[in-house]
Amino acid sequence: MYICLYTALAVYFCVMNTIWVASESVDFIFIRNGSKKGSASSNYCDYVRKWADRCKDKISLFIRPDHTNVHGVRKGSATEATSSPETSLPSVFHRGEWSLGVVLDVYWKFAQKGDQLLGRILAGLDPDSSTFDVLPPHFTKPDDPRINVAMELCFGNILGMLGNDSFMHPILLRCLASLVHHEGSLRRIINKIPQHPWKCLPIFCDEVLINYLKTIVTTKPTPGILVKSTGSARHTKIMKAVDEILDIVKEDKKERAQLREERKLLLEDVKKVVKNAIEEKAMQNGHLTYESFAKIINEREQKLVGSIQFTMDAAVQKMEEAMRKSKSTAARIMQPHNPGSETDESIETVQVTYQNYCHDDGHSYYVPNQYDLPQKTRMLPAFRLWINGDAMNEKTITNRSAAIIKEPVRPFLLWNKDQIPKRLWNKFKSGWLKVLSTMMEAEGLNAVKMAILNGEQSHVDEREMNLLFDEGMKYLLARHEFIAKNKTFLQWTVTTWSHKINYISVLKNGTLHVITFPMTGVSERQCS
């Protein structure tokens, strides 16, 4: 299985975007603050070792354990590339940073065309396929304002720190196009693993936006933007012509099969016309034939069946109306789009209906069966789920058609122990509830909290979401001053935050103040 480089980068940047701060300088993309600048190769080796440990049973089928080294990944890529007759050996040497020898290094220099073809092979494209020259996903309307909205949503902090004139802007734009193009594939991965961390990718939290972006992303040539591919193999055009011929042959075969069926139907029609003429003549002469008798019986049967069906439909309709009334207090319709936004004219409003889901134990809960919290969720994605819920949650039914069913989940703020399965509630209570509920104590968040509890709050757009989140974070840091002293707090997950602000941690790290709890009137010491 091959992974699209730009899609992998897009996912990485979406995850890392929340911990990039404009006030702090970042010299390298893949090294965290506080790390040594020379540690990139060490981190790479560590990840490869972890991957090898996890997949050692499969690796042992192909590689001897004492021959498993990090540089073997580069050697394997070179072996794969040189197995194609299209590949230039000097291009492989230059890409792998190997020497050709003193004389050859002088005369055989880097060539762009050979390197481009090699890049397509390393990207996982099949050189023997007619689609080897496929273009990368790109936007057909690069000036569309909704692209800027998506860029800000996914990479806002990175763009704010580096600026729009940075070399990263076109890279991030290509990453966004690839992320949108492969959205279906990513969702299939997420649907297989309920706690998958990609569930919190910000682009997946705005269904209206991603559905629109999919209409302006393509891999086909776009005049004025991206027309001709680079690095094409010599026989790609031949393979395209072969595919066209095969399509013509298949279409001709289909047409001939259809013609044979039409001839059969024509023969049946002739037989039917002759038979009807004989029946009509017999009826005129007053003879009762088998066909006329069967027709009378069928007419009576249809009347009886129609009467029964009408009665059953009426009963089912009454039952559905009764069930709708009983669930009217539980179901809530939200509009995930800001009516005042500048893109309101061309995007339809999507309505999400929240419902209860029946589980294997016979109980009805706010979440579908097997639903789980995403892993390693940072504060902003967790806050989105807290306010807007998981409106784009889906389930893939494994059958011939691989049907996808929408199963939206209410805002996590509405969760309680009676409406959430015990296992999930305990996990949510210990890792999420403490810090998110504390954020809602901020004065500026009280209005949206009451609106959600009363069922009056529509979907919060990203701009307002960031304002609410900043307000809540200011309250958290003001209440727990010792946290700001830790320079890595922006990298903490929501579960780490809940652990850091629990009572024992506050007693250990905070400053003591004397307060009075309103429930007991007893003076207690609390840390901040």
C-alpha positions in Angstrom: 0.0 0.0 0.0 1.3 3.4 -0.9 0.6 6.7 0.9 0.3 10.0 -0.9 3.0 12.3 0.3 0.9 15.4 0.2 -1.9 13.8 2.0 0.4 12.6 4.7 1.9 16.1 5.0 -1.6 17.6 5.2 -2.6 15.4 8.0 0.7 16.1 9.9 0.3 19.9 9.5 -3.4 19.8 10.6 -2.3 18.0 13.8 0.7 20.2 14.4 -1.1 23.4 13.6 -2.5 23.8 17.1 0.9 23.9 18.7 2.6 26.4 16.4 2.7 29.9 17.9 3.6 33.0 16.0 5.5 34.4 19.0 8.0 31.5 19.0 10.5 31.0 16.2 10.5 27.6 14.6 13.5 26.8 12.4 12.5 23.3 11.3 9.2 21.7 10.5 9.7 18.3 12.0 11.5 19.2 15.2 9.6 20.3 18.3 10.6 23.3 20.3 13.4 22.5 22.8 14.8 19.7 20.7 18.4 19.9 19.4 18.7 20.9 15.7 20.7 17.8 14.9 18.2 15.3 16.2 16.0 15.0 13.1 17.8 11.9 11.9 17.7 10.4 15.4 13.9 10.9 15.5 13.6 9.3 12.0 15.5 6.3 13.1 13.4 5.9 16.3 10.2 5.9 14.3 11.5 3.3 11.8 12.6 1.1 14.7 9.1 1.3 16.3 7.6 0.4 12.9 10.0 -2.5 12.5 9.1 -3.8 16.0 5.4 -3.6 15.3 5.7 -5.4 11.9 8.6 -7.7 12.7 6.6 -10.9 11.9 6.0 -9.7 8.3 9.5 -8.2 7.9 11.1 -11.5 8.9 9.6 -13.1 5.9 11.7 -10.9 3.6 14.7 -9.6 5.5 17.1 -11.3 7.8 17.0 -9.7 11.3 20.7 -8.7 11.3 20.2 -7.0 7.9 17.3 -4.8 9.0 18.7 -1.2 9.1 17.3 2.2 8.6 19.3 2.8 5.4 17.7 -0.3 4.0 14.6 1.8 3.3 16.5 3.8 0.9 18.0 0.7 -0.7 14.6 -0.9 -1.1 13.3 2.2 -2.9 16.3 2.1 -5.2 15.7 -1.5 -6.0 12.0 -0.9 -6.7 12.9 2.1 -9.0 15.6 0.3 -11.0 13.2 -2.7 -11.7 11.6 -0.5 -14.4 13.2 -0.1 -17.8 12.2 3.5 -17.8 14.4 4.5 -14.9 17.7 6.2 -15.4 20.5 4.8 -13.2 22.2 8.2 -12.8 18.9 9.7 -11.6 18.7 6.9 -8.9 22.3 7.6 -7.8 21.7 11.3 -7.6 18.4 11.0 -5.7 19.9 8.5 -3.3 23.0 10.8 -2.9 25.4 8.0 -3.9 28.5 8.5 -5.9 28.9 7.2 -9.4 32.7 7.5 -9.2 35.1 10.3 -9.8 34.8 10.3 -13.6 31.1 9.7 -13.9 30.3 12.3 -11.2 32.0 14.9 -13.4 30.2 14.0 -16.6 26.8 12.7 -15.5 25.0 15.5 -13.8 21.5 15.8 -12.3 18.8 15.8 -15.0 15.4 17.1 -14.2 13.4 14.8 -16.6 14.9 11.6 -15.2 14.4 12.8 -11.6 10.8 13.6 -12.3 10.1 10.2 -13.7 11.9 8.6 -10.7 9.8 10.7 -8.4 6.6 9.3 -9.9 7.8 5.7 -9.3 8.8 6.5 -5.7 5.3 8.0 -5.2 3.9 4.6 -5.9 2.6 5.2 -9.4 2.7 2.2 -11.8 5.0 2.9 -14.8 3.1 0.2 -16.7 -0.2 1.9 -16.2 -2.0 4.4 -18.5 -2.5 6.6 -15.5 1.2 7.0 -14.7 1.1 10.6 -15.9 -1.8 11.6 -13.7 -1.7 15.1 -12.4 -1.7 15.9 -8.6 -4.9 17.0 -7.0 -5.3 20.8 -7.5 -8.0 23.5 -7.2 -9.8 24.6 -10.4 -10.6 28.0 -8.8 -7.5 29.0 -6.9 -9.0 32.4 -6.1 -12.1 31.0 -4.5 -12.5 32.6 -1.0 -13.6 29.3 0.5 -10.1 28.0 -0.1 -8.7 30.7 2.1 -11.3 29.7 4.8 -10.1 26.1 4.6 -6.4 27.1 4.7 -7.1 29.2 7.8 -9.1 26.3 9.3 -6.4 23.7 8.8 -3.1 25.7 8.8 -4.0 29.0 10.3 -1.3 29.1 13.0 1.4 28.0 10.5 0.4 30.6 8.0 0.3 33.3 10.7 3.8 32.5 11.8 5.4 32.1 8.4 3.3 34.6 6.5 1.6 34.3 3.1 4.8 35.1 1.2 6.6 32.1 2.7 7.6 29.1 0.5 5.2 27.0 2.6 2.0 28.6 1.3 2.0 26.8 -2.1 3.0 23.6 -0.4 0.1 23.9 2.1 -2.2 24.7 -0.8 -1.2 21.5 -2.6 -1.6 19.6 0.7 -5.1 21.0 1.2 -6.1 19.9 -2.3 -4.8 16.4 -1.7 -6.5 16.2 1.7 -9.8 17.1 0.1 -9.3 14.8 -2.9 -8.6 11.8 -0.6 -11.3 12.6 2.0 -13.2 9.4 1.2 -10.2 7.2 1.7 -9.3 8.9 5.0 -12.9 8.5 6.2 -12.8 4.8 5.4 -9.7 4.5 7.6 -11.4 6.5 10.4 -14.6 4.4 10.3 -12.6 1.2 10.9 -11.1 2.6 14.1 -13.6 4.5 16.3 -10.9 6.1 18.4 -8.8 7.2 15.4 -7.1 10.6 16.1 -7.8 11.8 12.5 -11.5 12.1 13.5 -10.5 15.5 14.9 -9.0 16.9 11.7 -10.6 20.4 11.4 -11.6 20.0 7.8 -13.8 17.0 8.8 -15.7 19.3 11.2 -17.3 21.4 8.5 -19.3 19.2 6.1 -20.6 22.2 4.0 -17.1 23.4 3.4 -15.5 20.1 2.4 -18.4 19.2 0.2 -17.9 22.4 -1.7 -14.2 22.0 -2.0 -14.6 18.6 -3.5 -16.4 20.2 -6.4 -13.4 22.3 -7.3 -10.6 19.7 -6.8 -9.5 17.6 -9.8 -6.7 15.6 -11.1 -7.6 16.4 -14.7 -5.8 19.1 -16.8 -7.0 22.6 -15.9 -6.2 25.3 -18.5 -4.2 28.2 -17.0 -3.4 26.2 -13.8 -2.0 22.8 -14.4 -2.1 21.3 -17.9 0.8 19.0 -18.6 2.4 16.4 -16.4 6.1 16.0 -15.9 8.1 12.8 -15.7 5.9 10.7 -18.0 7.1 7.4 -19.3 7.7 6.8 -23.0 5.0 4.2 -23.4 2.3 5.9 -21.3 0.6 7.3 -24.4 0.7 3.8 -26.0 -1.0 2.4 -22.8 -3.7 5.1 -23.1 -4.4 4.2 -26.7 -4.6 0.5 -25.7 -7.1 1.4 -23.0 -9.2 3.4 -25.5 -9.3 0.4 -27.9 -10.3 -1.9 -25.0 -13.1 0.5 -24.1 -14.3 0.5 -27.7 -14.2 -3.3 -27.8 -16.1 -3.6 -24.5 -18.7 -1.1 -25.7 -19.2 -3.0 -29.0 -19.6 -6.2 -27.0 -22.2 -4.6 -24.8 -24.1 -3.2 -27.8 -24.1 -6.6 -29.6 -25.4 -8.3 -26.4 -28.1 -5.6 -26.2 -29.1 -6.3 -29.8 -29.4 -10.0 -29.2 -31.7 -9.2 -26.2 -33.8 -6.9 -28.4 -34.2 -9.7 -31.0 -35.4 -12.0 -28.3 -37.9 -9.5 -27.0 -39.1 -8.8 -30.6 -39.8 -12.6 -31.0 -41.7 -12.6 -27.7 -43.8 -9.5 -28.8 -44.8 -11.3 -32.1 -45.9 -14.3 -30.1 -47.9 -12.2 -27.7 -49.6 -10.2 -30.5 -50.7 -13.5 -32.2 -51.9 -14.9 -28.9 -53.9 -11.8 -28.1 -55.6 -11.9 -31.5 -56.7 -15.5 -30.9 -58.0 -14.6 -27.4 -59.9 -11.6 -28.7 -61.5 -13.7 -31.4 -62.5 -16.4 -28.8 -64.1 -13.7 -26.5 -66.1 -12.4 -29.4 -67.5 -15.9 -30.1 -68.4 -16.2 -26.4 -65.9 -18.9 -25.5 -64.2 -19.0 -22.0 -60.5 -19.6 -22.4 -57.8 -20.2 -19.9 -56.4 -16.7 -20.4 -59.7 -14.9 -20.0 -60.5 -16.9 -16.8 -57.0 -16.1 -15.3 -57.5 -12.4 -16.1 -60.8 -12.3 -14.1 -59.1 -14.0 -11.1 -56.1 -11.7 -11.2 -58.3 -8.6 -11.3 -60.2 -9.7 -8.2 -56.9 -10.6 -6.4 -55.4 -7.2 -7.1 -58.4 -5.4 -5.7 -58.2 -7.5 -2.5 -54.4 -7.0 -2.1 -54.7 -3.3 -2.7 -57.3 -3.0 0.0 -55.1 -4.8 2.5 -52.1 -2.7 1.5 -53.9 0.5 2.0 -55.0 -0.5 5.5 -51.5 -1.5 6.5 -50.0 1.7 5.1 -52.4 3.7 7.2 -51.5 1.8 10.3 -47.8 2.2 9.7 -48.2 5.9 9.2 -50.0 6.3 12.5 -47.2 4.4 14.3 -44.5 6.6 12.7 -46.3 9.7 13.8 -46.6 8.4 17.3 -42.9 7.5 17.4 -42.0 11.0 16.0 -43.9 12.7 18.8 -42.2 10.5 21.5 -38.8 11.4 20.2 -39.4 15.1 19.5 -37.8 16.2 22.8 -34.7 14.1 22.2 -34.0 15.0 18.6 -32.5 18.4 17.8 -31.8 20.0 14.5 -28.7 22.1 14.1 -27.6 24.2 11.1 -23.8 23.8 10.6 -23.3 27.1 8.7 -23.2 30.7 9.8 -26.1 32.6 8.1 -24.1 35.8 8.0 -21.0 34.4 6.3 -19.9 35.8 2.9 -20.3 32.4 1.2 -24.0 32.0 2.2 -25.3 32.6 -1.3 -23.8 29.6 -3.0 -23.7 27.0 -0.2 -26.8 25.2 1.0 -27.4 24.8 4.7 -26.9 21.3 5.9 -29.2 20.2 8.7 -28.1 17.6 11.2 -30.6 15.6 13.2 -29.3 14.1 16.4 -31.0 10.9 17.7 -30.6 8.2 20.3 -28.9 4.9 19.2 -29.9 1.5 20.4 -27.0 -0.6 21.8 -26.5 -4.4 22.2 -27.5 -4.2 25.9 -31.0 -2.9 24.9 -30.4 0.6 26.2 -30.6 3.8 24.1 -27.7 6.3 24.2 -26.6 9.5 22.7 -23.7 7.8 20.8 -23.8 4.9 18.3 -22.6 1.4 19.3 -18.8 1.1 19.4 -18.4 4.9 19.4 -15.1 6.0 21.0 -13.2 9.2 21.8 -10.3 10.0 19.4 -6.8 9.4 20.7 -4.2 12.1 21.4 -6.7 14.9 20.9 -5.4 18.4 21.6 -7.4 21.1 23.2 -8.9 23.0 20.2 -10.2 19.8 18.4 -11.6 18.6 21.7 -13.3 22.0 22.3 -14.9 21.7 18.8 -16.4 18.4 19.7 -17.5 19.8 23.1 -19.4 22.7 21.4 -20.5 21.3 18.0 -20.4 17.5 18.5 -19.3 15.0 16.0 -21.7 15.9 13.3 -19.8 14.0 10.5 -19.5 10.7 12.3 -20.1 7.8 9.9 -20.3 4.0 9.9 -19.3 1.9 7.0 -21.5 -1.2 6.4 -19.4 -4.0 4.9 -21.3 -5.5 2.0 -21.1 -5.4 -1.8 -21.9 -1.7 -2.0 -20.0 -0.7 1.1 -22.8 1.6 2.2 -22.0 4.6 4.5 -24.5 5.7 7.2 -24.4 9.0 8.9 -24.5 8.7 12.7 -24.0 12.3 14.1 -23.3 12.7 17.8 -24.5 15.5 20.0 -22.2 18.2 21.5 -20.2 16.6 24.2 -21.3 19.4 26.5 -24.7 17.6 26.7 -23.3 14.2 27.7 -24.2 12.8 31.0 -23.7 9.4 32.7 -27.3 8.2 32.0 -27.1 8.8 28.2 -23.6 7.5 27.6 -22.4 3.9 27.9 -20.5 3.3 31.2 -17.2 2.5 29.6 -17.2 5.6 27.4 -18.5 7.8 30.2 -15.7 6.8 32.5 -13.1 7.5 29.8 -14.7 10.8 29.0 -15.1 11.8 32.7 -11.5 11.1 33.6 -9.8 12.5 30.5 -12.1 15.2 29.0 -14.8 16.5 31.3 -12.7 18.3 33.9 -10.8 20.7 31.7 -13.6 21.3 29.2 -16.2 22.0 31.9 -13.7 24.3 33.6 -13.2 26.3 30.4 -17.0 26.9 30.2 -16.8 28.7 33.6 -15.3 31.7 31.8 -17.7 34.6 31.8 -17.7 34.9 28.0 -18.7 31.3 27.5 -21.8 31.3 29.7 -24.2 32.5 26.9 -23.2 29.8 24.4 -23.3 27.1 27.2 -26.9 28.0 28.1 -27.9 28.2 24.4 -26.6 24.6 23.9 -28.2 23.3 27.0 -31.6 24.9 26.0 -31.3 23.6 22.4 -31.1 27.1 20.9 -27.5 27.1 19.7 -26.8 26.4 16.0 -23.4 25.2 14.7 -20.6 27.5 15.7 -18.4 28.6 12.8 -14.6 28.4 13.1 -14.0 32.1 13.6 -16.4 32.2 16.6 -15.0 28.9 17.8 -11.5 30.3 18.0 -12.8 33.3 20.0 -14.6 31.1 22.4 -11.6 28.8 22.7 -9.2 31.7 23.4 -11.6 33.0 26.1 -11.7 29.6 27.8 -7.9 29.2 27.6 -7.3 32.6 29.2 -9.6 31.6 32.0 -7.8 28.2 32.4 -4.3 29.9 32.6 -5.6 32.6 34.9 -7.0 30.1 37.3 -4.0 27.8 37.1 -1.0 30.2 36.8 1.6 27.5 37.3 0.7 25.9 34.0 2.0 28.9 32.0 5.4 28.3 33.4 5.6 25.1 31.4 6.7 26.0 27.9 5.2 22.8 26.4 1.6 23.2 27.6 0.5 24.0 24.0 1.5 20.5 23.0 -0.6 18.9 25.8 -3.6 16.7 24.9 -6.9 17.2 26.5 -6.3 14.2 28.8 -3.0 15.8 30.0 -4.8 19.0 30.7 -7.4 17.3 32.8 -4.6 15.5 34.7 -2.7 18.8 35.2 -5.6 20.7 36.7 -6.9 18.0 39.0 -7.0 18.7 42.7 -3.8 16.7 43.6 -1.8 18.3 40.8 -3.0 21.8 41.8 -2.0 21.2 45.5 1.4 20.0 44.4 2.2 22.8 41.9 -0.1 25.7 42.6 -0.1 28.7 45.0 -2.4 28.4 48.0 -5.4 30.7 48.4 -8.2 30.5 51.0 -11.7 30.2 49.5 -15.1 29.1 50.8 -17.1 26.4 49.1 -20.7 27.5 48.8 -22.1 24.0 49.4 -20.6 23.5 52.9 -19.5 27.0 54.0 -16.3 25.4 55.2 -13.1 27.3 54.5 -10.7 25.2 52.3 -7.4 25.8 50.6 -7.3 25.7 46.9 -4.3 26.2 44.6 -4.2 28.3 41.4 
